[in-house]
Amino acid sequence: MNKMMNEKKAFDPLRDILMFRGGEPVRLAMGIALALLFALYALFGMGFAGKGPAVAVVAAGCAALLILWTFRDLEDQPVIVLLCTGLMYILILCAHLAMMDIKSGRMANTLTPLLQSMWSYDLVTAMSWIDGSWSGGYLILMGLLSRLETFPWLYAVKLINLVGISFGAMAVQRLYRLNGGTQAGGVLASGASMLALTVLLNSGTWTHCDAVFSALSLWGLYLLLKNHPWPGCLLWGLAVAFKLQAAFLFPLLIPLFMERKISLRHLAALAAGFLVLHIPMFLDRQSLSSVLGRYSQQITTMAYEGAGLSDNAPGVYGLMRIASVREFSGMGLFFGEAVALILAMAMVRRGPLSTEQWIRCAILLAFGLPMILPQMNVRMHYLAFLLALTDARNLRGIAVAMLIELISLLGYMKGIFGSEVIPVLVLSLISLALTVYMITGCLVRKEERYDAK
């Protein structure tokens, strides 16, 4: 009787298939099959066949990239784990596609008029647009998008952001593993980097492309920590050319130089990455000083247009009931730079840093600097949240990541929907307290963890 029950229990084809551990061909076939099924669902199930097949194609490409990239690390896992992982990424991408038709006020009031104006000029003039103090990489994208005549600009902007989100998720996974995290934790961290509410709101409701510069910054940090200085510095140069706030991580260059991870010649790659995306501006005969002074131009312009010291963002200016924008803007810029240098010198004095310490200092810079720099808004914590996910390997790291996301989300509620859930004063105090906590923990001596391949 027992023998018959054991034989019956052993004969379970579905269970055997789901628990099968295949080689690389099996994982490759599964990844391609899931991506194709997702493409068909996006085309017909979500209705993009009649709106723009390019949306489904790009989304399916992102799915294939994410799934195959992750499957490469899950070589010892059964089919059921691979299937659940692939479906997780597909469902996350479906969430982004579901927000594709949302038209934001920024798209209607800022981007559409900008693209319409660019369309009236030649491509070089469009990619070197002077008004608005846009960064070079972003202007190149907008200039190219302005040439589209039939494809909706709204879809194009959100697809660019979707590609950036996908590459950013891959970088989060790699940094998490480099920081000593597990395979499962890396997959969950990458999924969280795509499914977080602020990430969905940033692209779907606000129509921003912060994912692009964040992905470049994260991959640059990963390559630098893996002792690949040339491509790492190049990616940081491209990142700051897309958005100047990528320079929040630049104070790390000082301790990287002192620990011989980079040299002066590697900074040439950073400069090249920055300058190559500003070639249209040079062709338009704009000076180097005007290119390098974009952020200061933004501060000066906003100061005389009646903008506040912060745009619904918590920080030191959220504690000020009365403050002169014209006076404090300049002070805040130099004060922020001084604080960044102080942290860099503290890192140098601390001696050789572990991977964990490098990442925690990066989180501190990405989160702390926007609170003391002027003219910052709630989107400035986008990069800090992604970095925090790479250190979410224990309760402390998870709590920091969740608190950063909550602070950013509450700012989004005010910036997008006009709903102040918590007063800016209280939110600023919470943010400053978190910053102090991060300062006390980012330079604590820890044993170097292994580097994941």
N, C-alpha and C positions, 0 to 999 in steps of 0.2 A: 504493500500500500504506500509506504513512504517513498519507495523507488518510483512509483507511478507519479506521485505528487511532485517529486524533484524533477522528473522528466518533463512534466507539464509546465512547471515553473521555468525550466530552462528554455522551453520553446516559446519565445515571445519575440517575434520578428520586429515589431515596432520598437520595443525597448532596446533590442540589440542594435538596431540602426541608430537610435538616438544616443546610445552609449558607445558607438563606434569611434575609435580614434584613428582618423585617416592621416595621410601624409600631406605634403604640400599640394599635389594635384587635386586632392579632395577639397582642401580649403580654398584653392583658387576657383574651382568649379562652383562651390557654394557661394562665394563672394560675387562672382559674375552673375549667377542665377538670381540672387537676391537683388542686385542692382538692376537687372533687366526687368524683373517683376515690379520693382518700384517705379521704373520709368513708365511702364505700361499703366500702372495705377495713377501716376501723376498726370499722364496724358488724358486718360479717359475717366478714371474715377474722380479726379479732382477738377476735370474740365479744362485742362490747359491745352488740349488739342486744338480747341477753337480760339484760344487767347494768345497762344505763343508757345509752340513746341519747344523753343529754346529753353524755356523755364524747366520743363521736364528733363531735357537733355543735361543741362548744367546740374540740376539737383541729383540726377542719377549718377553723374560723374563724381559729385561730392560723396554720394553714398558708396560708390565703388572704391574711392580712395580711402575713405574711413574704414570700411569693412575689411578690405584687403590689408591695409596697414595694421589693423588690430589683430587680424587672424594670424599675421606673421609672428606675433608675440604669444599667441594662444596655441602653439603647436602641440602641446601635451593635453589639450582639453577635448572632451567628447563633442559629438555633433550637436547635442542639445545646448551646450554652452555657446558654441559658435552661432547657432540659430538664434538664440535669445539676444546675443550681442548684436548681430546684424539687424534684427527687428528693432532693437532699441534705437540704433542710429536712424533707421528708416522712419520710425514714429517721430523722432525729434525733428527730422527734416520735414516731415508732414506738418508739424506744428508751425514751422517757419513758412512753408508754402501756404498754409491757411491764412497767414497774415499778409500775403502778397498784394492783395487788392486794397488794403487799408491806405487811404490817402491822408497824409499828415499835413498839418498846417505849414510845416517847414518845406515840404515838397511843393505846396501850392504857392507859398509866399516868397520862398528863397530860391530853391533849386530850379523850378520851372522857369521863372523869369531869367535866371542866370543862363540856363541852357538855351532859351530862346534868343537871348542877346548874343551868346557865343555863336549860334547858328548863322547870324547875320554877318559874321566876320570870317576871315580865313582861319585855317586850323592853327597856325603858329600864334596868331593874335589871341585865339580862344584859349590856348594852352598857356598863355602868359598873361592872363587876365589881371588887371591891376586892382580893380575895385574889390573891396572885401578882405584884402590881405590873405588870400588863400595860399596854401602851401603848394609847392611845385608838383609833387606826385598826384595830389588830389585834383589839381587843375588839368593835368594831362588826362586823367580819367574823365573828367567832366567835358573837356574839349573833344575827346573821342566820342563820348556819348551824345554830344550835341549834333554829331553827323548822322545819327540814326533818324530815319524818316518814318518808318512804319512800326518799329518795335517800341513799346511804351517805355518812356524814361523811368517811370516808377519801378517797373520790373527790372530794368537794367541796373539801377542803383542797388536794389535789394539782392539781386543775384551776385553782384560784386561783394556785397557784405556776406552773403551765404558762403562764398568761396573762402573769404577771410575767416569766417567762423570755423569752417571745417579744418583749415590749416592750423588755426589757433588751437583747436581741440587736439590735434595730433601733437602739437608742441607741448601742451599741458600734460599729455600722457607721457611723453618722453622725459620731461623735467621731473614728473612725479616718480618715475622709475629711477632716474638718476639720483634722486634724493633718498633712495632706499625704500621706495614704496613697492607694494606687491602688484602682480599682474591685474588682479581684480580691482584693486584700488585705482590703478591707472585708467582702466576702462570707465569706472564710475566717475572719476575726476573729469575725464574728457567729455562724458555725457553731460555732467553738470555744467561744464563750461558752455555748452550749446543750449541747454534747456533752462538756464537761470532766467528769472523774470526780467531782470535788467537787460540781459542779452536780447531777449525777444522784443522788449520795448524799444531798445536802441535801434534795431533794424525795422521791425514791423510797424511801430507806431510813430517813431521819430524820424525814420529814414536817414540814419547816419551810417557812416562806414568806419566806425572806430575799430572794427574787427581787423581791418587791413593792417594798420600800423601796429596793433597789438600782436598779431600773428608774426609779423616781421621782428618785433622786439623780443618775443619769446623764443623764436628760433635762433636769433642772434645770441641771446643769453645762453641757450643750450650749447651752441657750438663753441662759445668762449669757454664755458666750463668744461667742455670736452677737449680743450686744447686745440681748437681749430680757429685761430685768431683771424685769418684772412677772410673767410666767408662770414664769420661772426660779426666782425667790424663792418663788412660790406652791408649786411642786413640791417645793422643799426643805422647806417647812413641812409639806406633806403627808407627805413621807418621814420626817421626824423624829417625826411623830405616829404613824406605823406602827412605827418602831423607833428608839429614841433614839441608836443607833450611827450613824445618818445624820449626826449632828452632827460626825462625824470631819472632814467637809469644811467645816464652818462657819468655821474660821480663814481660809479663802480670802476670806471676806466683807471682811476688813480691807484687803488689797491691792486687791480689787475696788472698794471704796469710794474708796481713795486714787487709783486710776486712773480714777475717774469713770465706771466701768461700772455702778455702782449708787449710789443715794443713800439717805438715811434713810427717805424715804417708801416706798421699795421694800421695806424691812424690815417694813412694815406688812402686805404681802402674805404674807411668810413667817410672821408671827405669826398672821395670819388662817387660813392653811392648817393651822397647828398647832392653833389653838383650835377650829376648826370640827369637827374630828374628836374633840374632847373635850366637845362639847355634852352628850352623855348623862351625863357625869360631873358637869357643872354642874347639869343637871336633877336629878341625884341628890343635890344639895347638897354636893358635895365641894368643898373649898377650892382656890383657885388654887395655893397653896403645895404641897398634896399632889399636884396634877397635875404641877407642874414638878419635884417632887422624887422622881419615880419611880425614877430610877437610884440615887440615894442610898439610897432605901428598899430597893432590891434588895441593895445592898452590905451594909447593916446587917443585913437579914434573913439573908443567906447567911453573914455572919460569925458569927452566933450559931447556925447550923445545922450547923457543922462543915465547911463547904466550904473548899477551898483558895484561894490567891490566883489561881490559874489553873485552868481546866478543860481539861487536856490541851493547852493552847495554849503555844507557845514564847514566850519573852520574858525580861525581866529577872528575873521571879519563878521561872523555870525554872532559874536559876543559884543560887537560894537553897535550901539543904538544910533549914534551920530558919528559919522566919519566923512571926511572930505575925500572924494574919489580921486581928485587930481593930485592931492598930496600923498595919500596912502598907496596909490597905485605904484608910483616909482619906488617908494620905500619897500613895499612888499616884494617887488621883483628882486632887489638887491639883498633883502633879508633872506629870501628863499635860497638864493645862490650861496649865501654865507653859511646857512644851516647845512646845505648839501655838502659843502667843503668840510665842515666840522665832522660830519658823519664819515666822510671818506678818510679823513685823518684818523678818526677813531678806529676804523677798520685796519688801516696800516699799522697803527700802534698795537692792535690786538694780535698781530702776527698772522701766520698762515691760517686761512679760514677753511672750514669744512664746506662741503656742498650745501649742507643745511644752512650754514651761516650766510653763504653767498645769497641763497634764495630768500632768506628772511630779511636780509638787508635790502634786497631788491623790492620786497613787499613794502618795507618801511618807507623807502624812497617814493614808490608809486602811490602810496596812500598818504604819506605825511606831507609831501611837497605841495599838493593841490590845496591843502588847508592853510598854507601861509603865502601862497602866490596869489596875486590879484587876478580878477576877471576869470576865475575858475567856475565851472558849472558841474552839475551832478554827474555828467558823463566822464569826468576825469578819473573816477574810481574804476572804470572798466578794466584797465590793465592791472590794477591792484587786486581785483577780485580773481582774475585768471591766475595771477601769480600765487595768491593765497591758496588756491586749489592744489597747486603743486606741493604745498607743505601740509595738506590736510591728511596727514598719516596717523594722527592720534586725536584725542579729544581737544587738546589745545589748538591744534591746527584747524580742525573742523569748526571750532567755536569762532576763531578769528575770521575764517572765510565766510561763515554765516553772518557774522556781525557786519563785516564789510558789505556784504550783499544787502543786508537789511538797511543799513545807513544809506546806501546808494538807492535802494528801492523807494525809501521814504522821500528822498530828494526827487526822484522821478515822479512820484505822486503829485508833488507840488509843481514841478516843471511842466508836466504834460497835462495833468487833469485839474490843476489849480486847487488841490486838496491838501491842506497842511495837517497831516495826521499828528505830527509832533512838532512843536515850535522849533524854529531854527536854533534858538538859543540852547535848548535842551539837547538837540541833536549835535550841536557843536561841542558841547561839554562831553557827550558820550564819545565823539570822535577823537577829541583830544586825550581823553582817558585811555582809549584804545591805542593811540599813538605812543603814549608814555609806557604802556604795558609792552608794546612791541619793541621799544627802545631797550627796555630792561632785559628782554629775552633774545634779541637778535645776535648779540655778541658774546653769549655765554659759551664757554669752551665745551665742545662736544667731540667725541671720537669721530674720525672720518668714516663715513659709511661706504659700502661698496658702490661702484659705479655700474649701473645696468648697461648691458650692451645695446 
